[in-house]
Amino acid sequence: MIDPLERKARTEERLQALGISINPHLPAIESIDQARFRSPQEVARRAVLLLAVAALAFGKEGDPLVEWLHREGLMQHASKQEREFFEDPERFEELGQQLSWRVEALMVLAWALCLLDDLGLPEEQCSAADLFPHLPAFGESTADFIASAKLRDGEELLDFSDLIYRAHWAARDARIGNGANPGPIDISICMEWHHAINWITCADDEDDWDRVPTST
């Protein structure tokens, strides 16, 4: 079991080596015996939902997507905001640009599901097309994908959580003009990565995807 203070020190050393400011007063995150993680099946369902969100936000026709999600029993797992996006034309334009960023959160879910080897740092926008080979095709059954899902080791997830927590602080501090150096960190991408990993690790025991905290 990795000691939380050891993890904190290791993360801070890595960020400083990259020229990214740290806040030594940020607390250590929980240890593995304190942590709670989503099940692989929960993460897999959410990955498919975010794939649909990203596809719709980037112009895919909505009706077939919605029919597919209903047929696969996934719409019941969609958040309130997502259901509005899928089914309420009046909210579509308002939410589309905001939810187009969810493809960045999808990258974290795909990594957590062992579909991607490494994410690096949140510095360059991803391409949803890079994820298509790893996820169910639109219209196809999602049952096998969800049933066979596996999650990365908990310590690895906590390492990533700690890294994004501290990197997000640097990006936020720089944005408000307090003098931190965020290095290559893109705050918009980092926010989505933080949202995703905090959902996976059940931060603040918040189960509502729309309300996941990303405080620093």
HELIX and SHEET records of a PDB file:
HELIX    1   1 PRO A    4  ALA A   17  1                                  14    
HELIX    2   2 PRO A   40  ALA A   57  1                                  18    
HELIX    3   3 GLY A   62  ARG A   71  1                                  10    
HELIX    4   4 MET A   75  HIS A   77  5                                   3    
HELIX    5   5 LYS A   80  GLU A   87  1                                   8    
HELIX    6   6 PRO A   89  SER A  100  1                                  12    
HELIX    7   7 ARG A  102  ALA A  112  1                                  11    
HELIX    8   8 ALA A  128  ASP A  130  5                                   3    
HELIX    9   9 PHE A  132  HIS A  134  5                                   3    
HELIX   10  10 ALA A  143  ALA A  147  1                                   5    
HELIX   11  11 GLY A  154  ARG A  175  1                                  22    
HELIX   12  12 ILE A  187  ILE A  200  1                                  14    
HELIX   13  13 ALA A  203  ASP A  205  5                                   3    
HELIX   14  14 TRP A  209  ARG A  211  5                                   3    
END                                                                             
